[in-house]
Amino acid sequence: MEKQQKSSHLVLVMLPFQGHMTPMLQLASILHSKGFSITIVHPELNSPNPSNHPEFTFVSIPDKLTESQLSDKNVTGLVWSLNKTCAVPLRQCLEKILHSHHHIAALIYDTQMYCAQTIADDLGLPGITLRTSAATTLLLYPVFSQLDEEEIKSPELQALHLQRLRALLSQNPAKEMMEIRVELTNALKSSLAIIVNSMEFLELEALSKVKQYFPAPIITIGPLHKVAPAICSSLFTEEDKCISWLNKQAPKSVIYVSLGSMASIDRQEVIEIAWGLSNSKQPFLWVVRPGMVRGSEWIESLPNGFEESVGERGCIVKWAPQTEVLAHAAVGGFWSHCGWNSTIESICEGVPMLCKPFFGDQHLNTSYICNVWKIGLELQNLERGNIERTIKRLMVDMEGNDIRKRAMDLKEKAAFCLVEEGSTSCSFNGLTKHISSASE
Ligand code: UDP
C-alpha cells in the first residue's frame, strides 16, 4: 500500500464498547502506518490503555454516566446518553487542538457517536464515519421506514427477512431509539465518507441499495483485523491456556462458544447450554465472561455433575484470544451471538457457525449467515436436546458438509480481498486520497 507523503493529523472518536473499540483502533493503526498522526478521543467508560498504543495520543472526555445507567445494560440508552453528555467536551477538546495550531485533516467517528458530525460541520472539519457493523444496517436503522416493499424484492434482500427485522426493531420504539435514528441518519448524510468494516462481495445487493440512500462514498475496508498489525484492544484479560488445550484436540473437532462482550443469559439457560455441550460429545471451548450469567459472578451456576461428565473434553475461560482461536486447526465450529466482528473473524478462517442472536444487528447477521451465505445453522432455542442435535448437524453430520464447504469458499474470497492490489488495499488508498483532498 502507498505511504502518505504529507504528514497529517487525524482525530478519531471512539464508542466505548469492545466491538467498536477494536475496529477503531485497527483503523487507527493502519492509517498511522500510512503516515497519519493519530489522536483518539474517548469517553471515560472502558478507557483504552494508552501504553498498549504508544504511537497514538489519547484524550479522555467526561461522559457523566451514572452507576444506574451503567448497571442497566441498556445499550440504546447508553449510546443516547453518551451523545448527549460527550458533545460539549468533544467540541471543547477539538477547539483546543485547533487553537494549539494542530491541523486536523479529518474527524473520523464511530457512527454511533453521531454527535461528532455536527461538531465537525460547525468547526469546518471533514467528518468521516466508521460503521463497525454490516453495511446493510445502514438500511435497517436510519432509513428503513422509507424502503418500499417493492425495493426489497431481490433474492438476497428477501432472504434477509428485512420486514421481520423491522418488526423486531420497532417492538422497542423508545424515545431514545427514535432520536438516535434521526440523528444518525443526519450524520450519515452529512459525512464525507462512510467507512464500513465489510467486504463488497458479502453484501452486494444491500450495498447497492445503501449507495442510493447516502450521497457519501461507501468505502468497504474490511476485514480490518487482517490488515491491521496485531494490537491489544481487549477490555478483558485473554486466557492463553486455551491455546495449549486446543493444541491437544483433533483437527476441526472443537466447537468454540462465545457470546461476545455484551450478551447475557440466565441461570437456566447456562444449565441447558452446559448439558447440550456435554451431550454433543464434541470437545468445546466455552467463553463464560464474568457477569455474563445474570445473577452469577462466573460459573457457579453450572450444574452438579457437569464437570465430571466432560472432564478434559471441555475448556472454560473468562475471555479467549478469539482471532487466534478461530484460526486454530482444532476449531471446527463457532457458536456465536453473531456480532459483526465475530462474524467477519469466523468468515476469514472458514469456520462454520451456530447462530444464537440476542439483540440489534445480531439478527441481521444471522440471516446473512444462515440464509444468504449459508455457512451456518440457527439455534432456534436454548434447550439441551436441541443444542446437542444442532451441534452434531453442524460439526459431524453429512448435512454440514455443504455448510463447511461454503465456509471455506468464503474464506478464500475474503483472502482474495487482501492480496496486493486487492479490494481492501484499493479502498485504503482511496480513503487516504479522499482525506488528503478534503483537507487541502
Ligand atoms: N472477543 C475476544 N475474546 C472473547 C470473546 C470475544 O477477543 O472471548 C472479541 C472478538 O474477537 C470480537 C469482539 O470481542 O472482536 C466482539 O465483537 P462482536 O462485534 O462480535 O460482538 P459484541 O461484543 O460487540 O457484541
Boltz pocket constraint, residues with backbone or C-beta under 6 A from the ligand:
constraints:
  - pocket:
      binder: B
      contacts: [[A, 17], [A, 18], [A, 19], [A, 20], [A, 22], [A, 132], [A, 234], [A, 258], [A, 259], [A, 260], [A, 261], [A, 262], [A, 263], [A, 287], [A, 318], [A, 319], [A, 320], [A, 321], [A, 322], [A, 323], [A, 338], [A, 339], [A, 340], [A, 341], [A, 342], [A, 343], [A, 345]]
      max_distance: 6.0
